[in-house]
Structure formats: structure tokens, C-alpha cells
Amino acid sequence: MKTAVLGSGKMGSAMIRGMLRARLCEPGELTVTNRSGRLPEALCEWAGLRCIRDNREAARDADYVILAVLPQQLPAVLAEIRDALRPEACLISIAPGYTVGQLSAMIGQACPVVRAMPNTPAMIGEGMTAVCRNDAVDEARLEGTIRLLSALGKTELIEESQLNAFIGVCGSAPAYFYMFLDALADAGVLEGLHRDQAIRFAAQAMLGSARLQQETGEAPSVLKDMVCSPGGTTIEAVAALENAGLRGAVITGARAAAQKAAQMGKK
Ligand SMILES: NC(=O)c1ccc[n+]([C@@H]2O[C@H](COP(=O)([O-])OP(=O)(O)OC[C@H]3O[C@@H](n4cnc5c(N)ncnc54)[C@H](OP(=O)(O)O)[C@@H]3O)[C@@H](O)[C@H]2O)c1
């Protein structure tokens, strides 16, 4: 399975590392590009991995072409490769703002196009990636795409109309969790913990809580109620957080991200 990854910054490199670590492809089956043509430091451990500047050359023989450049760089890269792509090559874009229809129109042929939206925990294989596709993507290509993206963590096929909501609750969500984690650590410091201890305790509480929800499948409200003993410390905190508008703030924030993604798609 020959794969080209156009752009080898944070996300491109995370995808390449994940694919190689999971042995989804061999270094010789991958061609990576960037503007310098030099393999990024993070990828130097893999002998045989080729990094070049020429996107056309990288895309020419590829079965899968992953577009991992910034959204503003995408039109130029697509214009560069459109005549070099094999008709059956599957194009995978991870850029927000460009719909499957817009990407197909920019390529100008009935090429299989997948839009994938990862998030930053993909860098350690713990990402959540949503995927949608155009009609030219058959089941075999979809399966191949999902296999490649599984290098980033979990993957789920959704309707394109749900993608902006996905960005609001998942693509942008690591930033909200880090804000929450940072604030919780501040509270720990205020109450006398060292900052590194406070971050360690709060991060493990966050990780463990998420895993408990995944493993039990319980609604978050049920798990929250389990922590709240009558007249106890937690219900005191819950009431204070409700008074401070935590839930409303989270809903407003996630909707702002979803709405911004929708606006970017209309440009
Ligand atoms: N980072 C995230 O959290 C995240 C999450 C979800 C989706 N995404 C999406 O993933 C995509 C990549 O984001 P990123 O954070 O990885 O960006 P990044 O770190 O800035 O990487 C961009 C890469 O594109 C390369 N590049 C620029 N112009 C090029 C060209 N004409 N031909 C070939 N390569 C070119 C750059 O090469 P040089 O280094 O040589 O300039 C760099 O390797 C974006 O669409 C972004 O929206 C990112």
C-alpha cells in the first residue's frame, strides 16, 4: 500500500510515526514531503523513509495521498498534484473548512475523497478521528483509510453534516480540557500543593474518569452522582461550579468552535 503524506509537521509526523509503529506500512512504502525536503527530526529513526519537496512525485504512484498541510496551503498543493494523481488514488484531507465536495471540485476529477478530522492526542496514538467520504470511496478504500487512520487512535465514520459538531466536542476539545486541568492545578497550588504534584493528580483524575466512563458505558451524570455523597465535599463543589456557570460555559464554547468550523466551510 503506497502512501504519500504531503506535509510533515505536527499532524503529518504523528500520522507517519503511528503508521510505522503499528507496521501498517514499511518505511519504503511511504513518501513524505515538506518545503525543505529534509526529514523532520521526529522521523529520523526510520531508515528508508523518503522525504522530498516535490508533491507531484510523491503523489504519482500513491494509493493513498494524505494532505497534512495547513488549510491555507491546501489549494496550491491540490493544484500541484491534480494531474499527477492516479484515478483510483484515495485522497485523505485532514484540513478543517474544506468539504468533500470542495476538495473533489478542486481536484477536478471523480477521485475518491475522504475528510478526516483528528485531534492532538493522535500524537500518542490516543486520538479520536471522525471520517466522512464522497461516493467514489468504495468499501475497500474506506477500510484501507480507516486502517491507516487507526494509527492515530480511534476512528469513526460520520455524516459530513455532523463534522462541525465533531470539531466542537472533540477536535477542539483538548484545549478545553487543558484549560480545565490548568485551572484545577491552580486550585491545588492555592490549597498548598506543588504545581507538578497538582498537575499530576489532576491529570490522573481526568484520565481515570474518562476511562471509567468508557469502560462502564455509564452516563456522565450517573458517574457524577456516584461521587456526590449527601452533605459531602463533592456536592459542595458541584453546586459552586453550577453557580459559576460551568456547564453553560462549556456548551457555549463547544458551539462557538462548531459554528466557526461551519463558517470556515462557507468561504
Ligand atoms: N495540530 C492539530 O492539532 C491539528 C488537529 C486536527 C487537524 N489538523 C490539521 O492538520 C493539518 C496540518 O496541521 P499541522 O498542525 O501538522 O501543521 P504544521 O505543523 O504547520 O505542518 C504543516 C506542514 O506542511 C508543510 N508544507 C507547507 N507547505 C507545503 C507545500 N507546499 N508542500 C509540501 N509541504 C508543505 C510544512 O513544511 P515545512 O515545515 O517545510 O514548512 C509542514 O511540514 C492542518 O490542516 C490542520 O488544520 C491539525
The ligand as a MOL file (V3000), in Angstrom:
LIG
                    3D

  0  0  0     0  0            999 V3000
M  V30 BEGIN CTAB
M  V30 COUNTS 48 52 0 0 0
M  V30 BEGIN ATOM
M  V30 1 N -2.2900 20.3180 15.0120 0
M  V30 2 C -3.5400 19.9600 15.3280 0
M  V30 3 O -3.9790 19.9210 16.4590 0
M  V30 4 C -4.4980 19.5380 14.2430 0
M  V30 5 C -5.6810 18.8320 14.5960 0
M  V30 6 C -6.5520 18.4530 13.5700 0
M  V30 7 C -6.2580 18.7600 12.2450 0
M  V30 8 N -5.1370 19.4660 11.9750 0 CHG=1
M  V30 9 C -4.8770 19.8110 10.5870 0
M  V30 10 O -3.7280 19.1120 10.1430 0
M  V30 11 C -3.1190 19.8730 9.0990 0
M  V30 12 C -1.6370 20.0470 9.4330 0
M  V30 13 O -1.5490 20.7570 10.6640 0
M  V30 14 P -0.1710 20.7630 11.4810 0
M  V30 15 O -0.5250 21.2320 12.8460 0
M  V30 16 O 0.5420 19.4600 11.3030 0 CHG=-1
M  V30 17 O 0.6350 21.9160 10.6890 0
M  V30 18 P 2.2020 22.1920 10.6670 0
M  V30 19 O 2.8670 21.5930 11.8540 0
M  V30 20 O 2.3630 23.6490 10.3970 0
M  V30 21 O 2.7190 21.3790 9.3870 0
M  V30 22 C 2.4900 21.8070 8.0780 0
M  V30 23 C 3.4210 21.0050 7.1840 0
M  V30 24 O 3.1220 21.3410 5.8300 0
M  V30 25 C 4.3470 21.5020 5.1400 0
M  V30 26 N 4.1320 22.2880 3.9340 0
M  V30 27 C 3.7820 23.5860 3.8160 0
M  V30 28 N 3.6490 23.9290 2.5150 0
M  V30 29 C 3.9280 22.8150 1.8140 0
M  V30 30 C 3.9640 22.5070 0.4480 0
M  V30 31 N 3.6780 23.4230 -0.4970 0
M  V30 32 N 4.2880 21.2540 0.0750 0
M  V30 33 C 4.5810 20.3030 0.9940 0
M  V30 34 N 4.5430 20.5340 2.3240 0
M  V30 35 C 4.2390 21.7620 2.7110 0
M  V30 36 C 5.2440 22.1550 6.1540 0
M  V30 37 O 6.5680 22.0240 5.7280 0
M  V30 38 P 7.7550 22.9640 6.3120 0
M  V30 39 O 7.9140 22.5400 7.7390 0
M  V30 40 O 8.9270 22.6060 5.4600 0
M  V30 41 O 7.2660 24.3690 6.1530 0
M  V30 42 C 4.9060 21.3050 7.3900 0
M  V30 43 O 5.6400 20.0930 7.3310 0
M  V30 44 C -3.8830 21.2030 9.0270 0
M  V30 45 O -4.8470 21.1530 8.0050 0
M  V30 46 C -4.5360 21.2760 10.3740 0
M  V30 47 O -5.6820 22.0890 10.3760 0
M  V30 48 C -4.2200 19.8370 12.9220 0
M  V30 END ATOM
M  V30 BEGIN BOND
M  V30 1 1 1 2
M  V30 2 2 2 3
M  V30 3 1 2 4
M  V30 4 1 4 5
M  V30 5 2 4 48
M  V30 6 2 5 6
M  V30 7 1 6 7
M  V30 8 2 7 8
M  V30 9 1 8 9
M  V30 10 1 8 48
M  V30 11 1 9 10
M  V30 12 1 9 46
M  V30 13 1 10 11
M  V30 14 1 11 12
M  V30 15 1 11 44
M  V30 16 1 12 13
M  V30 17 1 13 14
M  V30 18 2 14 15
M  V30 19 1 14 16
M  V30 20 1 14 17
M  V30 21 1 17 18
M  V30 22 2 18 19
M  V30 23 1 18 20
M  V30 24 1 18 21
M  V30 25 1 21 22
M  V30 26 1 22 23
M  V30 27 1 23 24
M  V30 28 1 23 42
M  V30 29 1 24 25
M  V30 30 1 25 26
M  V30 31 1 25 36
M  V30 32 1 26 27
M  V30 33 1 26 35
M  V30 34 2 27 28
M  V30 35 1 28 29
M  V30 36 1 29 30
M  V30 37 2 29 35
M  V30 38 1 30 31
M  V30 39 2 30 32
M  V30 40 1 32 33
M  V30 41 2 33 34
M  V30 42 1 34 35
M  V30 43 1 36 37
M  V30 44 1 36 42
M  V30 45 1 37 38
M  V30 46 2 38 39
M  V30 47 1 38 40
M  V30 48 1 38 41
M  V30 49 1 42 43
M  V30 50 1 44 45
M  V30 51 1 44 46
M  V30 52 1 46 47
M  V30 END BOND
M  V30 END CTAB
M  END
